[in-house]
Amino acid sequence: MSGSGIRHIPEEQMLLSDRTRNGTSILPTNNGKLSEKQAFLGPEPVRLTPAWEETNLPNDELNFKGVTMEHHLEAHPPSDRYNIVYLIMFLHGMGTLLPWNMFINAKSYFVDYKLSYNYTGIETEYAANFLPYLGLAAQGPSFIFNWLNVFVRIGGKLSTRIVWSIVVEMLIFVVTAALAMIDSKDWPDIFYYVTMLSVVVLNMANGIYQNTIYGMAAKLPPKYTGAIILGSNVSGTFSSLISIGSLIIAPNAKTAAIYYFITALFVLSLCFDTYFALPLNRFYKYNELMHQKEIQKKTKETVSSPNEKTNIPHWKVLSKCYPQLFNIFFIFFVSLALFPSVQSDIKRSDENFFINDKFYVEIMCYLTFNVSAMLGSYIATFFQWPKPKYLWIPVILRGLIFVPLFMLCNYQPTNVDRALQVYITNDFVYLAIGILMAFTSGYFSSLAMMYNPGCVDSELSHVAGMYGAATLITGICCGLGASMAFPWLVRNIVLPF
């Protein structure tokens, strides 16, 4: 009623003001002063805005701000409820090797369809040399950026590096799926070089992504590094199953490729989304807090000791981690020397074998390796043998045993007249050799990657994790290079027995 001179006051302001109009205090005071709790709440009403968590929750609910909560967490550290952080690391492990696995599993799409004589009507060398050049285009940039990322903070802070690397990978898979939809039979040269350029850009981004993820996992307990290794091995199995499924259900190679590459795009989008969930998790935030606290402690000690340098002691990390770095290198060197270049050229020996030629390589090479490596990696999270000091022994024996065995199988490289006699003509024996090689690859690589961060103090564990990732990719590159020598070996070596 405007004529009465009474001013309407919002109810929320009237209730939360420290005094009413008649001077009666609503909130208890101490000689006219507000208590600490009242000062914290303030005279403003509680508003349920989209950012209400940021302004109205106590500090112990907001990413562990405040000293009291920090002390409480040290006494009662949170657990990884429902294994959410483990599953996120597992998913990112899939994402780190997804680009590589998706392209090598699509060998038949590129070689037998897009670059084949039946499709283009042109005889080219692109199909015959596709896999070696794919390996060079994929792992070369990843090698460079992994090592560069150890010494140079590429792309700024952690979020920048991970987010932009995943975004670039997603864009490349969009381009790859679009190329599958386009009729490229009249320009196979352009298709080939665009594909290789896409692989180069894809793995430049993936090198940063992979390296940074291992650095993140190094701040957590060792099994979370194992989760990344397990995820990378599952990535191969996933790619193999999607490839086989596409061949079965798709009416033609074009449709199969579209389904195949869109699936990769979906997985990468999940990696993108789940990364932003990590800072909201109490377990992850606790470990990050403890890691930062350890760094601050060491920083104070460094400041108090003027003779110490504040730079990352790379030589100190290498001197402590080199046994596990060698293990990582040699495991992946042997694995990638044999898979996929050698295994994808091993042919069926028995015409009555239960797997026909259409699916022989898909199952005996890609699926067998990826499933067995996945199981080996998974078991390593529960059972660790041998201990770090003796891991090098089975790692070296593995290489000395499996490389000759694969040469004695029915390995028939393209355009190579084999002089070395085929001694292993039983497909089941070859299957057993493939399973053991892949299982030991997953198992021993997981052990080495889990042991590696523990070789140094906790404040340097993320640096050790980055060295581990860079060494991993170095082993892959060297293994791919060594695989090019095997056709020459079987063509020129003849055993006397």
Secondary structure by P-SEA (a helix, b strand, c coil): ccccccccccaaaaaacccccccccccccccccccaaaaaacccccccccccccccccccccccccaaaaaaaaacccccccaaaaaaaaaaaaaaaaaaaaaaaaccccccccccccccccccccccaaaaaaaaaaaaaaaaaaaaaacccccccaaaaaaaaaaaaaaaaaaaaaaaaccccccaaaaaaaaaaaaaaaaaaaaaaaaaaaaaaaaccaaaaaaaaaaaaaaaaaaaaaaaaaacccccaaaaaaaaaaaaaaaaaaaaaaaaaccccaaaaaaaaaaaaaaaaaaaaaaaccccccccaaaaaaaacaaaaaaaaaaaaaaaaccccccccccccccccccccccccccccaaaaaaaaaaaaaaaacccccccccaaaaaaaaaaccaaaaaaccccccccccccccccccaaaaaaaaaaaaaaaaaaaaaaaaaccccccccaaaaaaaaaaaaaaaaaaaaaaaaaaaaaaaacccccc
